[in-house]
Amino acid sequence: MFDNMEIYIQADPLFYEDPRRWVQGPPFLKTHGFSVSERRVPDGWSRRDHGLWTHVSPDGVVLPEQGWKIHVSATLDNGDALCDEVWDYCVAEGLPFKYLLDRRIQYLCNSKYAPRGSSGKLITIYPRDEEELEKVLTGLGERVGGHEGPYILSDLRWEQGPLYVRYGAFADLQCLDIDGRPVPAMRRPDGVLVPDRRRPGFSVPPWVSPPEFLERQMRARGGSEEARPYRVDKALHFSNSGGVYLATRLSDGERVVLKEARPHTGVDGNGEDAIVRQEREKRALRRLDGIPGVPRLYDEFTMGGHGFLVQEYREGLPMYSWCAAHHPLVLRAHPSREEIAEFTERMLKVLRTVEEIVRAIHDRGMVAGDLHLNNVLVGPDDQVTVIDFEQSFEVGEDWTPGLGAPGFMVAHREGRGIDEHSLALLRLTAFLAFAPISTMAPGKIRSYADLVERTFPVPRGWTRPSVEQLTAGGEGTDPARDIESPAELESLLAAGIRAAATPDREDRLFPGDIEQCVSGGYGFAHGAAGILWALDVCGHGRRPEYEEWFVSSVFRQRRLAPGFYDGVAGIAYTLDHLGYRKEAVELIDRHSDTPTGGLSLFSGLPGIGASLLHLSRGGGEPRFLDKALELADEIGDRVTGVRLPGSAGTGTELRAGLMRGWTGAALFYVRLYERTLDEGCLDLAVRALHRDLDQCTENDDGALLVSDRGIRGLPHIEGGGLGLALVAQEILAYREDGRLRESIPDLARSAHPVLTVRGDLMFGKGGQIAALARLGAEKSAVDDRVDELRSFLVPYKGGLALPSGRGFRLSMDLATGSAGLLLALATARGNGGPFLPLFRDLSIDTGVGGA
């Protein structure tokens, strides 16, 4: 989701928000609306807004489910005129079409980290057949051909643009991915729905033959490749603005970096696109040539209309990744003083080198402009390189950067002061990753500085200049610092959740993670269901107005995902828990025709089966038990390898872990065993969990971590080793298994490192707390993790709140926010109550294991 982050952080400084609520828009846009939105719709036509689009169509029009659609690309300057042209043409020809709501949305959908596959699209037109497709491309092309616009990477360009074509769904079709989540779909000739992928690179479904007039365009595009003086070896980074590639110069074999800029894309807050920013970087690199630690500019060229800078290749990791790879408080449960001192010495040396490079840049009369952890490379022998000068400018120039990294980009600095602020933040975040949080809660800067000085042997007073630089506008306070007990932490978190409630809104009751902006504010992981459940089970009360909103809202939704953590199954579980059993059953029945699939506990069959099993308890709704048993058979076929996981056409592999892997299926089978006493359920539970253990590797500290796509190091609950340990404990309550028992201490070891980037239940510090408490760790270890939690919490309306994910915005939800911490802290009280649905109440049934 971080690829879509820019779209959802504009409208509110504290919460992820629907971009339609962004009232002010970017400062350079003087007008927001398109003139066609002021037009009267012709008789016999209708207009409606849906999502980010305005749809205009003739009444009674019948379209095929799928086919060739036409996209019109536009810049912010010519978008209004193109809307006028397309409206006039389509109304005259009786063609349905849609366009983005306004210029603010157009700006966001073409920002630097907007989805690359769909960026650039302003208008979509729906021809009914190939004959009409050719007619529109020819006729409309004569009217608008040659207008500038971003290249739509998922499409085939018609002539020189701005018209593009792609084969895909017209109707709102969906199928399920490997996890069981609904995704856009189209239909194969045999009737099977398969994913309708909107990714960079034009492609045609294997059952579709492009008409000859499109074949001609495809041949023309394929034959227009220019001779390349460089061979691209691999991509280093992608954004909507273009790629960064490691390449080989063919003339002499030297490794170089190619940095691409796509015209009219990645427009920033100053209204500048990737090409303009590339010009800035080119001027800066020429001015800074010869400075150690700044890559040299070798060459520039244009290919396919895209600009490329050829830069010196400097080996190294981004400083953020380098810190994670070497930080002893990340890598080890109990690092020695010597290990911490060695890391501190290396880090201080790296930081001094960064400062020397920045001083040299300033001596050349330039400001770097975008200095942050990912724009500093640390190479062999700790050599340092500062990269990315797209936001650089001359000292004294009346200009400020139009984009930057959260936390590092500030409005109250100018000139060299921008770099000085970034350096001050870099000094502290190199030891403790907290940059975005400092923007929301400046009062925490002093707390972070004190923590650095207590934890690392830095020189006395070393953090003082950074604190003075970062708090020049007012220091603020950090209420989490003075809290005396976990109970008080809980109370303040609950107060923050209640303060954020918006029962007057229809789309959400509580703000949550960025995923909520896509999937809705109702589900268990990111919406009201999980928050209301957590508030109640943790003893923080119920409110009639919240429950009234919840019940009425979920029944207003025409379509909900079927899963436990993202849809109907989890919502029904919560309704039943809150005493709305009749409504829970009705909701299940209302969505009984929704396709289900996937093997994840989060969205797939295990979570759905567990919810049905729960709702059938006490002899109620025996048909739900029958359905749960049916799902168990289907999951069992996949656990034993009779059927391979995955939706038609996905070609994907199941990940490991509690929420997305085989571990969730294992948990379902344990609960099914309790109900049926069928030993075969435990056989399948053990087998499923063994499959995830097969994907684990041991690190140098002896911790057993999940390897995700070959990357070792996932310790958390959602998809990491802690989730496996907790389910192993559930199985061992009923079935002895040597491998599971032996694995628990090694899996739990990953809950001991002090430093985590995130504070939440599923991915961060909250998960460490809950796992250690349930697995029977020493009370001192649990207390230490609770104490470390304070560094993540920020004040909010008399309470406390948790920043979601990497800290860009606050979240109240269960998976990534404050509600999840309520569960973690309740678990740490030691009463053994369940910290998540489907886990045993240990206060009733003594657990096993050991951390």
C-alpha positions in Angstrom: 0.0 0.0 0.0 2.9 2.4 0.4 2.8 2.8 -3.4 -0.5 4.6 -2.9 0.4 6.5 0.2 0.5 9.9 -1.5 -3.1 9.7 -2.5 -4.3 9.1 1.1 -2.2 11.5 3.2 -3.2 14.8 1.6 -6.6 15.4 3.1 -5.7 15.1 6.8 -2.4 15.6 8.7 -3.2 13.0 11.3 -5.2 10.2 9.6 -5.3 8.4 6.2 -8.2 9.9 4.4 -10.4 9.7 1.4 -8.8 11.9 -1.2 -12.2 13.3 -2.1 -12.0 15.1 1.3 -8.9 17.1 0.2 -10.5 20.5 0.1 -7.5 22.8 -0.6 -5.7 20.7 -3.3 -2.1 21.4 -4.3 -1.1 25.1 -3.9 -0.3 25.7 -7.6 -3.8 24.7 -8.8 -6.0 27.8 -8.9 -9.1 25.9 -10.0 -10.1 22.4 -9.1 -13.2 21.4 -11.1 -13.5 20.4 -14.8 -15.8 22.6 -16.8 -17.8 19.6 -18.1 -19.0 19.0 -14.5 -20.9 22.2 -14.7 -22.7 21.1 -17.9 -26.3 20.0 -18.0 -26.5 16.3 -18.8 -28.4 15.9 -22.2 -31.9 14.4 -22.1 -31.7 10.6 -22.1 -28.4 10.6 -20.3 -27.3 10.2 -16.7 -24.4 11.2 -14.7 -23.2 9.8 -11.3 -20.1 9.9 -9.1 -18.7 6.6 -8.0 -15.4 6.4 -6.2 -12.9 8.8 -7.8 -14.8 8.9 -11.1 -17.8 10.7 -12.7 -19.7 8.3 -15.0 -21.7 9.7 -18.0 -23.8 7.3 -20.1 -26.9 7.1 -22.2 -29.9 5.7 -20.4 -30.4 2.0 -21.0 -27.1 1.4 -22.6 -26.0 -2.2 -22.7 -22.3 -2.9 -22.6 -20.4 -6.2 -22.8 -18.8 -7.6 -19.7 -15.4 -6.8 -21.1 -13.6 -5.6 -24.2 -11.3 -3.0 -25.6 -11.5 0.2 -23.6 -10.0 3.6 -24.6 -8.1 5.7 -22.1 -7.3 9.4 -22.6 -4.1 10.6 -21.1 -3.8 14.3 -20.1 -1.7 16.8 -18.2 -3.1 19.2 -15.6 -2.9 21.9 -18.2 -4.8 20.3 -21.0 -7.1 18.0 -19.0 -10.0 20.4 -18.9 -9.9 20.9 -22.7 -9.7 17.2 -23.3 -12.7 16.6 -21.1 -14.7 19.1 -23.2 -13.6 17.4 -26.5 -14.4 13.8 -25.2 -17.8 14.9 -23.8 -18.8 16.5 -27.1 -17.7 13.5 -29.1 -19.1 10.8 -26.9 -22.5 12.4 -26.4 -22.8 12.9 -30.2 -21.8 9.2 -30.8 -23.8 7.8 -27.8 -20.8 6.4 -26.1 -20.6 5.9 -22.3 -17.5 7.3 -20.6 -16.1 8.4 -17.3 -13.6 11.0 -16.1 -11.8 11.7 -12.8 -13.8 13.8 -10.4 -11.6 16.9 -10.6 -8.1 18.2 -11.1 -7.1 17.4 -7.5 -7.8 13.7 -8.1 -6.0 13.9 -11.4 -2.9 15.4 -9.6 -3.0 12.6 -7.0 -3.4 9.8 -9.5 -0.3 11.0 -11.3 1.9 11.7 -8.3 5.3 10.1 -7.9 4.1 7.0 -6.0 0.7 6.6 -7.6 0.2 3.1 -9.1 2.4 3.0 -12.2 0.0 0.8 -14.2 -2.9 3.1 -14.1 -1.3 6.5 -13.8 -2.0 9.1 -16.4 -5.6 8.0 -17.1 -8.0 10.9 -17.1 -10.9 9.5 -19.2 -12.1 6.0 -20.1 -14.4 5.4 -23.0 -16.3 2.1 -23.6 -16.8 1.0 -27.2 -19.3 -1.8 -27.7 -17.3 -3.8 -30.2 -14.1 -3.7 -32.3 -15.8 -1.8 -35.2 -16.8 1.0 -32.8 -13.3 0.9 -31.2 -11.7 1.7 -34.5 -14.2 4.4 -35.3 -13.6 6.1 -32.0 -9.8 5.9 -32.2 -9.9 7.3 -35.7 -12.6 9.9 -35.2 -11.7 11.1 -31.7 -8.0 10.8 -32.6 -8.5 13.4 -35.4 -9.9 15.8 -32.7 -7.4 15.3 -29.9 -4.4 13.6 -31.5 -1.1 15.0 -30.5 -2.2 16.4 -27.1 0.5 15.8 -24.5 0.0 13.4 -21.6 1.7 10.8 -19.5 2.4 7.5 -21.2 -0.1 4.9 -19.7 2.2 2.0 -19.0 -0.5 -0.7 -19.0 -1.8 0.3 -22.4 -1.0 0.4 -26.1 -0.7 4.0 -27.4 -2.7 4.9 -30.5 -0.6 6.9 -32.9 1.1 9.6 -30.9 -1.5 9.8 -28.1 -3.2 10.9 -26.0 -5.5 7.9 -26.8 -4.5 4.4 -25.4 -6.2 1.0 -25.5 -6.3 -2.0 -23.2 -8.4 -5.1 -23.1 -10.2 -5.5 -19.7 -13.4 -5.7 -17.8 -16.2 -3.2 -18.3 -18.4 -4.7 -15.7 -17.5 -4.8 -12.0 -16.3 -8.4 -11.9 -14.3 -9.9 -9.1 -12.4 -13.1 -8.4 -10.3 -14.2 -5.5 -6.5 -14.1 -5.2 -4.3 -16.7 -3.4 -5.3 -15.2 0.0 -9.0 -15.2 -0.8 -9.2 -11.4 -1.3 -11.5 -10.0 -4.0 -9.6 -8.5 -7.0 -10.8 -7.1 -10.3 -11.5 -9.9 -12.8 -12.5 -10.7 -16.4 -14.0 -13.9 -17.8 -12.2 -16.5 -19.9 -14.2 -18.2 -22.7 -14.9 -21.2 -20.4 -16.6 -18.9 -18.0 -13.9 -18.9 -15.3 -13.1 -15.5 -13.8 -9.4 -14.6 -13.7 -7.6 -11.5 -12.4 -7.7 -8.4 -14.6 -4.2 -7.2 -13.9 -3.5 -3.5 -14.3 0.3 -3.6 -14.2 3.0 -1.8 -16.2 3.5 -3.3 -19.6 0.9 -3.8 -22.3 -0.4 -7.4 -22.6 -3.4 -9.1 -24.1 -5.3 -12.1 -22.5 -4.3 -15.3 -24.3 -7.8 -15.9 -25.6 -8.0 -12.5 -27.3 -6.7 -11.7 -30.8 -6.2 -8.0 -31.3 -7.8 -6.6 -34.4 -5.5 -5.7 -37.3 -5.6 -2.0 -36.7 -4.2 -2.6 -33.2 -1.7 -5.1 -34.5 -0.3 -2.4 -36.8 0.2 -0.2 -33.7 1.9 -3.1 -31.8 4.2 -3.7 -34.7 5.1 -0.1 -35.0 5.9 0.1 -31.3 8.0 -3.0 -31.4 10.0 -1.7 -34.3 10.7 1.7 -32.9 13.3 0.6 -30.4 16.3 2.8 -30.6 19.9 1.4 -30.3 20.9 1.3 -26.7 24.4 2.3 -25.6 23.7 0.6 -22.3 22.5 -2.9 -21.2 20.1 -2.8 -18.3 21.1 -5.5 -15.7 18.4 -5.0 -13.1 16.0 -2.5 -11.7 17.0 -0.8 -8.4 13.9 1.2 -7.8 10.6 2.1 -9.5 8.2 5.0 -9.1 5.6 6.6 -11.3 8.3 9.1 -12.4 10.5 6.4 -13.8 12.9 3.7 -12.9 16.4 3.6 -11.6 18.5 0.8 -13.2 21.9 -0.8 -12.7 23.4 -1.0 -16.2 26.5 -1.8 -18.1 28.1 0.7 -20.5 28.6 -1.3 -23.7 31.6 0.7 -24.9 33.9 -0.3 -22.0 31.9 -2.6 -19.7 31.7 -0.1 -16.8 28.7 -0.4 -14.4 26.6 2.7 -14.3 23.2 3.8 -12.9 20.5 4.9 -15.4 18.0 7.2 -13.9 14.8 7.6 -15.9 12.3 10.5 -16.0 8.9 10.1 -17.7 7.4 13.2 -19.1 4.3 14.7 -17.3 4.5 12.1 -14.5 5.2 12.4 -10.8 4.0 16.0 -10.5 5.0 17.4 -7.2 3.7 20.1 -4.9 5.3 22.8 -7.0 3.7 21.5 -10.2 7.0 20.2 -11.5 7.1 16.8 -13.3 9.8 14.2 -13.5 11.5 15.9 -16.5 11.8 19.3 -14.7 13.2 17.5 -11.6 15.7 15.7 -13.7 17.0 19.0 -15.1 17.5 20.1 -11.5 19.5 16.9 -10.7 21.6 17.3 -13.9 22.5 20.9 -13.0 23.3 19.9 -9.4 25.5 17.0 -10.4 27.5 19.1 -12.8 27.9 21.8 -10.1 29.0 19.2 -7.5 31.3 17.2 -9.7 34.4 16.0 -7.8 32.9 16.1 -4.3 33.8 12.8 -2.6 30.5 11.1 -1.8 28.5 12.6 -4.7 28.1 10.3 -7.8 29.5 11.8 -11.0 27.3 12.5 -14.0 28.6 10.7 -17.1 26.0 11.3 -19.8 22.4 12.0 -20.6 20.2 10.7 -23.4 16.6 10.4 -24.5 14.9 7.2 -25.5 11.2 6.7 -26.3 10.6 10.3 -25.1 11.9 9.5 -21.6 15.0 11.3 -20.3 17.9 9.3 -18.8 20.8 10.5 -16.7 23.9 8.2 -16.7 25.5 8.3 -13.2 28.5 6.8 -11.5 27.6 3.5 -9.8 28.3 3.6 -6.0 28.0 0.3 -4.3 26.0 0.3 -1.0 22.8 -0.1 0.9 20.4 2.7 1.6 21.2 3.9 5.2 17.8 2.6 6.4 18.6 -0.9 5.2 22.2 -0.7 6.4 21.0 0.2 9.9 18.6 -2.8 9.9 21.3 -5.1 8.7 23.8 -4.0 11.4 21.8 -2.7 14.4 22.5 -5.0 17.4 19.2 -4.1 19.0 17.4 -5.4 15.9 19.5 -8.4 15.3 20.0 -9.8 18.8 17.8 -10.5 21.8 20.6 -9.5 24.3 23.5 -7.7 22.5 26.6 -7.1 24.5 27.9 -3.7 25.5 30.8 -4.3 23.1 28.5 -4.9 20.2 26.5 -1.8 20.9 29.7 0.3 21.3 31.1 -1.1 18.0 27.8 -0.2 16.2 27.8 3.3 17.7 31.3 4.0 16.6 30.5 2.9 13.1 27.3 5.0 13.0 29.0 8.1 14.3 31.7 7.8 11.6 29.0 7.4 8.9 27.1 10.4 10.2 30.3 12.5 10.3 30.9 11.6 6.7 27.4 12.6 5.7 27.8 15.9 7.4 31.2 16.5 5.6 29.5 15.7 2.2 26.6 18.2 3.0 29.1 20.9 4.0 30.9 20.4 0.7 27.6 20.7 -1.2 26.9 23.9 0.6 30.4 25.3 -0.1 29.5 24.8 -3.8 26.5 27.1 -3.3 23.9 24.3 -3.4 21.3 22.8 -1.1 20.8 19.0 -1.3 17.1 19.4 -0.6 16.0 15.8 0.0 18.3 14.3 2.5 17.0 11.2 4.3 17.8 7.6 5.3 17.1 6.2 1.8 19.1 8.9 0.0 22.3 8.0 1.8 24.1 4.9 0.7 26.6 3.1 3.0 29.0 0.9 1.1 32.0 -1.4 1.7 34.2 -0.1 4.5 31.4 2.2 5.4 31.9 4.5 2.5 29.1 7.1 2.2 27.4 8.4 -0.9 24.6 11.0 -1.0 22.2 10.4 -3.9 19.1 11.9 -5.5 19.4 15.6 -6.2 16.0 16.1 -7.9 15.0 18.6 -5.2 18.4 20.4 -5.1 18.6 24.2 -5.6 21.0 27.1 -5.3 21.6 28.8 -2.0 19.6 32.0 -2.2 17.2 30.7 -4.8 13.6 31.5 -3.9 12.4 27.9 -4.0 11.5 25.1 -1.6 11.2 21.3 -2.5 7.9 20.1 -3.8 8.2 16.6 -2.3 10.2 14.8 0.2 10.3 12.0 2.8 7.7 12.2 5.6 9.3 13.7 8.7 12.2 15.1 6.7 10.2 17.6 4.7 9.2 20.7 6.7 7.6 23.9 5.7 9.3 26.2 8.2 12.9 25.9 6.8 14.5 27.4 3.8 17.9 27.4 2.1 20.6 25.6 3.9 18.2 25.3 6.9 16.4 22.5 5.0 19.6 20.4 5.0 20.4 21.3 8.6 17.0 20.1 9.7 17.4 16.8 7.7 20.9 16.3 9.2 19.6 16.8 12.7 16.8 14.3 12.1 19.2 11.8 10.4 21.5 11.8 13.5 18.7 10.6 15.7 16.8 8.3 13.3 20.0 6.5 12.4 19.8 5.0 15.9 16.0 4.9 16.3 13.6 5.0 13.3 11.0 7.6 14.2 11.1 10.4 11.5 7.4 10.6 10.6 6.3 10.5 14.2 8.4 13.6 15.0 6.2 15.6 12.6 3.0 14.6 14.4 4.4 14.9 17.9 7.4 17.2 18.2 7.3 16.6 21.9 8.7 13.2 21.4 12.0 14.5 20.0 13.4 15.1 23.4 12.4 11.7 24.6 14.0 10.1 21.6 17.2 12.0 22.1 17.3 10.9 25.8 16.8 7.3 24.7 19.7 7.5 22.3 22.0 8.9 25.0 20.8 6.2 27.5 21.2 3.3 25.1 24.3 4.1 23.0 27.7 5.4 24.2 27.6 8.6 22.2 29.6 11.6 23.5 27.9 13.5 26.3 25.5 16.1 24.9 25.8 14.7 21.4 22.1 14.9 20.8 21.6 18.5 22.0 22.3 20.3 18.7 19.8 18.0 17.0 17.1 18.6 19.6 17.6 22.4 19.3 17.4 22.3 15.6 14.3 20.1 15.5 12.4 21.9 18.2 13.1 25.4 17.1 9.3 25.9 16.6 8.4 24.7 20.0 9.3 21.6 21.9 5.9 20.3 23.1 5.4 17.5 25.6 5.5 13.7 25.5 2.7 12.4 27.9 3.6 8.8 27.2 7.0 9.4 28.9 5.5 10.0 32.4 2.9 7.3 32.4 3.4 5.1 35.5 1.5 1.9 34.7 0.3 -0.3 31.8 -3.2 0.2 33.0 -2.9 3.9 32.5 -1.5 3.3 29.0 -4.5 1.2 28.2 -6.9 3.8 29.6 -5.3 6.6 27.5 -5.3 4.5 24.4 -9.0 3.7 24.8 -9.6 7.4 25.4 -7.8 8.2 22.1 -9.9 5.7 20.2 -13.2 7.2 21.6 -11.9 10.7 20.8 -11.3 9.7 17.1 -14.8 8.2 16.7 -17.0 9.8 13.9 -20.4 8.2 14.1 -21.7 11.1 11.9 -19.7 9.7 8.9 -21.0 6.8 6.8 -17.7 5.4 5.5 -16.0 4.8 8.8 -16.5 4.9 12.5 -12.8 5.1 13.5 -9.8 6.0 11.4 -7.4 3.2 10.6 -4.6 2.0 8.4 -4.3 3.1 4.7 -5.9 -0.3 3.8 -9.2 1.1 5.3 -9.4 3.7 2.5 -9.5 0.8 0.0 -11.5 -1.9 1.7 -13.8 0.2 3.9 -14.1 1.0 7.5 -16.2 -2.1 8.7 -13.9 -5.1 8.9 -12.0 -6.8 11.8 -8.4 -5.9 10.9 -8.8 -2.3 9.9 -12.4 -1.2 10.7 -15.1 -0.9 13.3 -15.6 -4.7 13.9 -12.1 -5.3 15.4 -12.1 -2.0 17.4 -15.5 -2.6 19.0 -14.5 -6.2 19.8 -11.1 -5.1 21.4 -12.7 -2.3 23.4 -15.2 -4.8 24.9 -13.0 -7.8 25.6 -10.3 -5.5 27.1 -12.9 -4.0 29.5 -13.1 -0.5 28.0 -16.9 -0.5 27.6 -19.5 -0.3 24.9 -21.4 2.7 23.5 -24.8 2.4 21.9 -24.1 5.0 19.3 -21.1 3.0 18.1 -23.0 -0.3 17.8 -26.0 1.5 16.1 -23.5 2.8 13.5 -21.9 -0.6 13.1 -25.1 -2.6 12.6 -26.7 -0.1 10.2 -23.6 0.5 8.2 -22.7 -3.2 7.5 -26.2 -3.8 6.2 -26.0 -0.8 3.8 -23.1 -2.4 2.0 -24.0 -4.1 -1.3 -20.7 -5.9 -1.5 -18.4 -7.0 1.3 -15.3 -9.3 1.2 -16.1 -12.7 2.6 -13.1 -13.2 4.9 -12.7 -13.0 8.7 -10.2 -10.1 9.0 -11.4 -8.2 5.9 -15.1 -8.9 5.6 -18.3 -10.7 6.4 -17.0 -13.6 8.6 -15.3 -11.3 11.0 -18.1 -8.7 11.0 -20.6 -11.5 11.8 -18.3 -12.8 14.6 -18.3 -9.3 16.2 -22.1 -8.9 15.8 -22.6 -12.2 17.6 -20.1 -11.2 20.3 -21.9 -8.0 20.9 -25.2 -9.8 21.3 -26.6 -9.3 17.7 -26.8 -12.9 16.9 -29.9 -12.6 14.6 -28.1 -9.9 12.7 -24.9 -12.0 12.4 -26.9 -14.9 10.9 -28.7 -12.5 8.6 -25.5 -11.0 7.4 -24.0 -14.4 6.6 -27.1 -15.4 4.7 -27.3 -12.1 2.8 -23.8 -12.7 1.4 -24.0 -16.5 1.1 -23.6 -16.3 -2.7 -20.3 -14.4 -2.5 -17.5 -16.6 -3.8 -15.0 -17.8 -1.2 -11.6 -19.2 -1.6 -8.0 -18.8 -0.6 -6.1 -20.4 2.3 -5.4 -17.4 4.4 -6.9 -16.9 7.9 -7.2 -13.2 7.0 -9.4 -13.4 3.9 -9.8 -17.1 3.0 -11.5 -20.4 3.9 -9.8 -21.0 7.3 -11.2 -17.7 8.7 -14.6 -18.2 7.2 -14.8 -21.7 8.5 -13.8 -20.7 12.0 -16.5 -18.0 12.0 -19.1 -20.5 10.9 -17.9 -22.9 13.5 -18.2 -20.2 16.2 -21.7 -19.2 15.1 -22.9 -22.9 15.2 -21.9 -23.4 18.8 -24.5 -24.4 21.4 -26.5 -26.2 18.8 -27.5 -23.1 16.9 -27.4 -23.0 13.1 -26.3 -26.6 12.5 -26.1 -25.7 8.8 -23.1 -23.5 9.6 -21.3 -26.5 11.2 -22.0 -28.5 8.0 -20.6 -25.7 5.9 -17.5 -25.4 8.2 -16.9 -29.2 7.8 -17.2 -28.8 4.0 -14.6 -26.0 4.0 -12.4 -28.2 6.2 -12.4 -30.9 3.6 -11.5 -28.4 0.9 -8.7 -26.9 3.0 -7.5 -30.4 3.8 -7.1 -31.3 0.2 -4.8 -28.4 -0.2 -2.8 -29.0 3.0 -2.1 -32.6 1.8 -1.3 -31.4 -1.7 -4.3 -32.9 -3.5 -5.1 -29.5 -4.8 -2.6 -26.7 -5.3 -3.5 -23.3 -3.7 -4.3 -20.3 -5.8 -7.0 -18.8 -7.9 -7.3 -19.5 -11.6 -4.6 -17.7 -13.4 -2.8 -16.3 -10.4 0.3 -18.5 -10.6 1.2 -17.4 -7.0 2.5 -19.3 -4.0 1.1 -19.2 -0.5 3.2 -17.2 2.0 4.0 -18.4 5.4 2.5 -17.1 8.7 -0.6 -16.8 10.8 -2.6 -14.5 8.6 -1.5 -15.4 5.1 0.0 -18.9 5.3 -0.6 -22.5 6.4 -0.5 -21.5 10.1 -4.0 -20.0 9.9 -5.3 -23.3 8.5 -3.6 -25.1 11.4 -5.4 -22.9 13.9 -8.8 -23.6 12.3 -8.2 -27.3 12.5 -7.4 -27.0 16.3 -10.7 -25.3 16.9 -12.5 -27.9 14.7 -10.9 -30.7 16.7 -12.3 -29.2 19.9 -15.7 -29.4 18.4 -15.6 -32.8 16.7 -12.8 -34.7 18.6 -11.7 -36.0 15.2 -8.0 -36.8 15.5 -7.6 -36.2 11.8 -8.0 -32.5 12.4 -4.9 -32.5 14.6 -3.1 -34.5 11.9 -3.9 -31.7 9.4 -3.0 -28.9 11.9 0.4 -30.4 12.5 1.0 -30.9 8.8 0.0 -27.4 7.9 2.2 -25.8 10.6 5.1 -28.0 9.5 4.8 -26.5 6.0 5.3 -23.0 7.4 8.2 -24.2 9.6 9.8 -25.5 6.4 10.0 -21.8 5.3 11.9 -20.7 8.4 15.6 -20.1 8.8 17.7 -19.5 11.9 19.6 -16.2 12.2 23.0 -15.7 13.9 21.2 -15.1 17.2 19.4 -18.4 17.2 16.0 -17.0 16.4 13.9 -18.9 14.0 12.5 -16.4 11.4 10.2 -16.8 8.4 11.8 -16.3 5.1 9.5 -14.3 2.7 10.5 -14.7 -1.0 14.0 -15.4 0.0 14.4 -12.5 2.4 15.2 -13.8 5.9 13.9 -11.9 8.9 10.1 -11.8 9.6 9.6 -12.2 13.3 6.1 -10.7 13.8 2.6 -12.2 14.3 1.0 -11.5 10.9 3.4 -13.4 8.7 6.4 -14.1 10.9 7.7 -16.5 13.5 5.7 -15.3 16.4 2.4 -16.3 14.8 3.8 -19.8 14.2 4.9 -20.1 17.9 1.4 -19.1 19.1 -0.3 -21.7 17.0 2.2 -24.3 17.9 1.2 -23.7 21.5 -2.5 -24.2 20.5 -1.7 -27.6 18.9 0.5 -28.8 21.7 -2.4 -28.5 24.1 -3.9 -31.5 22.4 -1.2 -33.3 20.4 2.5 -33.8 21.3 4.9 -33.1 18.4 8.6 -32.8 19.0 9.3 -30.4 16.1 6.6 -28.0 17.3 7.7 -28.1 20.9 11.4 -27.6 20.0 10.6 -24.7 17.7 8.7 -22.5 20.1 11.7 -21.1 22.1 13.5 -20.4 18.9 10.5 -18.7 17.3 9.8 -16.7 20.4 13.4 -15.5 20.6 12.5 -13.0 17.8 10.2 -11.2 20.3 13.1 -10.1 22.5 15.1 -7.5 20.4 14.6 -4.0 21.7 14.2 -2.1 18.5 11.3 -2.5 16.1 10.3 -0.1 13.4 6.6 -0.5 14.2 4.6 -0.5 17.4 1.4 -2.4 16.4 0.0 -5.8 17.2 0.4 -7.6 13.9 3.8 -6.3 12.8 5.5 -4.6 15.8 6.1 -4.1 19.5 2.5 -5.0 20.4 3.0 -8.4 18.9 6.2 -8.9 20.9 4.3 -8.1 24.1 1.3 -10.4 23.3 3.5 -13.3 22.2 5.8 -13.2 25.1 3.0 -13.0 27.6 1.0 -15.9 26.1 4.1 -18.1 25.7 5.0 -17.8 29.3 8.1 -15.5 29.2 9.6 -14.0 32.3 7.5 -11.1 33.5 10.6 -8.8 33.3 10.8 -9.5 29.5 7.2 -8.6 29.0 7.5 -5.5 31.2 10.5 -4.3 29.2 8.6 -4.6 25.9 5.7 -2.7 27.4 8.0 0.0 28.6 9.5 0.3 25.1 6.0 0.7 23.7 5.9 4.3 25.0 8.3 5.5 22.4 5.7 4.8 19.7 2.7 6.6 21.3 1.7 10.2 20.6 -0.8 12.4 22.3 -4.3 12.7 20.8 -7.2 14.7 22.3 -6.4 13.9 25.9 -5.5 10.3 25.2 -2.8 8.4 23.3 -2.7 7.0 19.8 -0.4 4.8 17.7 1.0 5.8 14.3 0.2 3.1 11.8 2.9 1.2 9.8 6.0 3.3 9.3 4.5 6.2 11.3 3.0 8.3 8.6 -0.5 8.6 10.1 -2.4 7.6 13.3 -4.5 4.4 13.3 -7.1 3.2 15.8 -7.6 -0.2 14.2 -6.8 -3.7 15.5 -4.1 -4.8 13.1 -2.0 -1.6 13.0 -3.3 0.8 15.6 -4.4 1.5 19.1 -7.0 -1.2 19.4 -4.4 -3.9 18.8 -2.3 -2.4 21.6 -5.3 -2.7 24.0 -5.2 -6.4 23.2 -1.5 -6.7 23.7 -1.6 -4.8 27.0 -4.6 -6.9 28.2 -2.6 -10.0 27.4 0.4 -8.7 29.3 -1.8 -8.3 32.5 -1.3 -12.1 32.8 -4.9 -13.2 33.1 -4.6 -15.5 30.0 -7.6 -14.2 28.2 -7.6 -14.5 24.4 -5.7 -11.8 22.6 -7.2 -12.5 19.2 -10.4 -14.4 18.1 -10.0 -18.2 17.7 -7.2 -18.5 20.3 -7.9 -20.3 23.6 -8.6 -18.5 26.9 -5.5 -19.6 28.8 -7.1 -18.6 32.1 -9.4 -21.5 31.7 -7.1 -24.0 30.0 -3.5 -23.9 31.0 -1.2 -23.5 27.9 2.0 -25.0 27.0 5.2 -23.8 25.4 7.7 -21.4 26.8 9.5 -18.4 25.6 
